[in-house]
Amino acid sequence: EDDRNGRLYATCRSPAAATDLQQLAGRNERLVVLSLYLLDETSIEAAAARVQADRGRLDWLINASGIHHDGDMQPERSLAKVEADSLVKAFRVNALGPLLVAKAFEPLLKRSRQARFASLSARVGSIGDNRLGGWYAYRSTKAALNQMTRTLSVQWRRLTHPILCVALHPGTVATDLSAPFTRSYDPAKVFTPARAARQLLDVLDGLGPEDTGGFFAWDGSPIPW
């Protein structure tokens, strides 16, 4: 909806099955839907190659990916529930996936004079803010994402045209990821996806070079690591 934007790319695992996204693209010729699967580096590289062929550069990149539960994979409420396979899967999606996206799209971001790279993290990934425990896989893999984001920011700060790189906490959003845990929440504290998106875009738009490497909440406030 923002006329300042040129071409927009939305990625998902199975574009043919993403009917809502395809309908949105049908109403806006600036939106292109691409296949990208975080567990397949070839898929990530192919998406980057498509953007390279189309435009040659990328100004903003937002990693909106994450896994919390999936079929047999459930958040661990006790140490006895920890499973190695679930930990590995969570790490591949929540931490390694965004880093591989950064690797593939870095050449496109370097060609922009205003590049911004953001990954959706979570407040529960903060080590300093951890007071409840549990959720070993989700907490630890989001903490790993935060460290990778910080490390990227140090590298990209040294470029001739630095790439701003941050982690963002969207708050609690009414999605399939949070649905099992929000039944007792105050509805006013559960954001619609549209509201969450607007808030995060406003935060990202308002950041300056001095903010690179930071971890910010949906209202722009910093979150401790």
C-alpha positions in Angstrom: 0.0 0.0 0.0 3.0 2.3 0.3 3.6 4.1 -3.0 7.3 4.7 -2.0 7.9 1.0 -2.7 8.8 -0.3 -6.1 8.9 -4.0 -6.8 8.0 -6.2 -3.8 8.9 -9.9 -3.4 7.0 -12.2 -1.1 8.4 -15.6 -0.5 6.9 -18.8 0.7 7.5 -22.6 0.6 4.7 -23.4 -1.8 3.5 -20.4 -3.9 0.8 -22.5 -5.6 -0.8 -23.3 -2.3 -0.6 -19.7 -0.9 -4.0 -18.6 -2.3 -4.3 -15.4 -0.2 -0.9 -14.3 -1.2 -1.6 -15.0 -4.8 -4.8 -13.0 -4.7 -2.9 -10.1 -3.2 -0.4 -10.3 -6.0 -3.3 -10.4 -8.5 -4.5 -7.1 -7.2 -1.1 -5.4 -7.1 1.3 -5.8 -10.1 4.2 -4.6 -8.0 4.1 -7.8 -5.9 5.9 -10.9 -7.1 5.5 -14.2 -5.3 8.6 -16.4 -5.2 9.4 -19.9 -3.9 11.8 -20.0 -1.0 12.3 -22.9 1.5 14.6 -22.2 4.4 15.6 -25.8 4.7 16.9 -25.9 1.1 19.8 -23.6 0.4 19.4 -24.1 -3.4 15.9 -22.7 -3.1 17.2 -19.6 -1.3 19.9 -19.1 -3.9 17.3 -19.4 -6.7 15.1 -16.7 -5.1 18.1 -14.4 -4.9 19.0 -15.1 -8.5 15.5 -14.2 -9.6 15.7 -10.8 -7.8 19.1 -10.3 -9.3 17.8 -10.9 -12.8 14.8 -8.7 -12.3 16.2 -5.7 -10.4 19.9 -6.1 -9.7 19.6 -4.8 -6.1 17.5 -5.0 -3.0 16.8 -2.1 -0.5 15.0 -3.9 2.3 14.9 -7.5 3.3 12.7 -8.8 6.2 13.0 -12.3 7.5 9.5 -13.1 8.8 10.1 -16.8 9.3 10.0 -18.9 12.4 8.9 -22.2 13.9 7.5 -22.8 17.4 5.5 -26.0 17.1 4.8 -28.3 14.2 2.9 -31.5 14.4 4.8 -33.7 16.9 7.1 -30.7 17.7 5.7 -28.9 20.8 7.2 -26.2 23.1 8.9 -27.9 26.0 7.4 -27.1 29.4 10.0 -29.3 31.2 13.5 -30.7 30.5 12.0 -34.2 30.1 10.2 -32.9 26.9 13.4 -31.8 25.1 14.0 -33.8 21.9 17.2 -33.5 19.8 15.4 -33.6 16.5 13.1 -30.8 17.4 16.0 -28.7 18.6 17.8 -29.2 15.3 14.8 -28.4 13.3 14.1 -25.2 15.3 17.7 -24.1 14.9 17.6 -24.7 11.1 14.5 -22.6 10.6 14.9 -19.9 13.3 18.6 -19.2 13.2 20.4 -20.9 10.3 17.7 -20.1 7.7 17.8 -16.3 8.1 21.6 -16.4 8.0 21.6 -18.4 4.7 19.1 -15.8 3.4 21.6 -13.1 4.4 24.4 -14.9 2.6 22.5 -15.4 -0.6 21.0 -11.8 -0.8 24.1 -9.9 0.5 25.3 -9.0 -3.0 21.9 -7.4 -3.8 21.9 -5.5 -0.5 25.4 -4.2 -1.1 24.2 -2.5 -4.3 21.7 -0.4 -2.4 22.7 2.9 -0.7 19.8 2.4 1.9 19.8 -1.3 2.6 18.0 -2.6 5.7 17.9 -6.2 6.9 15.6 -7.2 9.7 14.8 -10.6 11.2 11.8 -11.3 13.3 13.0 -12.5 16.6 11.0 -12.8 19.9 11.3 -11.3 23.3 11.5 -14.8 24.7 14.9 -15.1 22.9 16.3 -12.5 25.3 18.6 -14.1 27.9 18.4 -11.1 30.2 14.6 -11.1 30.1 14.2 -14.8 30.7 12.2 -15.2 33.9 9.9 -18.1 33.2 12.1 -20.8 31.6 10.8 -23.5 29.4 10.5 -23.4 25.6 14.1 -24.5 25.3 14.1 -24.9 21.5 12.3 -21.6 20.7 14.1 -19.5 23.3 17.6 -20.8 22.4 17.2 -20.6 18.6 15.9 -17.1 18.7 18.8 -16.2 21.0 21.1 -17.7 18.3 19.3 -15.6 15.7 20.0 -12.5 17.8 23.7 -13.3 17.9 23.9 -13.9 14.2 22.1 -10.6 13.6 24.5 -8.8 15.8 27.5 -10.5 14.1 26.2 -9.6 10.7 25.7 -6.0 11.8 29.4 -5.7 12.8 30.5 -7.0 9.4 28.0 -4.8 7.4 28.8 -1.7 9.4 32.3 -1.7 7.7 31.0 -1.5 4.2 31.3 1.7 2.0 27.5 1.8 2.1 26.6 0.1 5.5 23.7 -2.2 5.7 21.5 -1.6 8.7 20.8 -4.9 10.4 18.5 -5.5 13.4 16.3 -8.0 15.2 12.6 -7.2 15.8 10.1 -8.4 18.2 6.5 -8.2 16.8 4.6 -8.7 20.0 2.0 -11.3 20.3 0.3 -11.6 16.9 -2.9 -13.5 15.9 -1.3 -16.2 13.8 -1.2 -20.0 13.8 2.1 -19.8 15.7 0.6 -18.1 18.7 -3.0 -19.4 18.6 -2.5 -22.3 21.1 -1.2 -19.9 23.7 -3.4 -16.8 23.5 -6.8 -18.0 24.6 -6.4 -16.4 28.1 -4.7 -13.2 26.8 -6.3 -9.8 26.8 -7.5 -9.4 23.2 -6.1 -5.8 23.2 -2.6 -7.3 23.6 -2.9 -9.6 20.6 -2.2 -7.7 17.4 -3.7 -8.5 14.0 -1.1 -9.4 11.4 -1.9 -6.1 9.6 -1.3 -4.0 12.7 1.9 -5.9 13.6 3.2 -5.4 10.0 2.5 -1.6 10.2 4.2 -1.3 13.6 7.3 -3.2 12.5 7.6 -1.2 9.3 7.4 2.0 11.2 10.1 0.9 13.6 12.4 -0.2 10.8 11.8 3.0 8.8 12.7 5.1 11.9 16.0 3.5 12.7 19.3 5.3 12.0 22.9 4.0 11.4 23.6 4.1 15.1 20.8 1.5 15.7 22.4 -1.2 13.6 22.9 -4.4 15.6 20.0 -3.7 17.9 17.1 -5.7 19.2 13.8 -3.7 19.1 10.2 -4.3 20.2 7.2 -3.4 18.1 7.0 0.0 19.8 10.6 0.9 19.1 11.9 0.2 22.6 15.2 -1.7 22.9 15.2 -5.2 24.3 18.1 -6.6 26.4 20.0 -9.4 24.9 
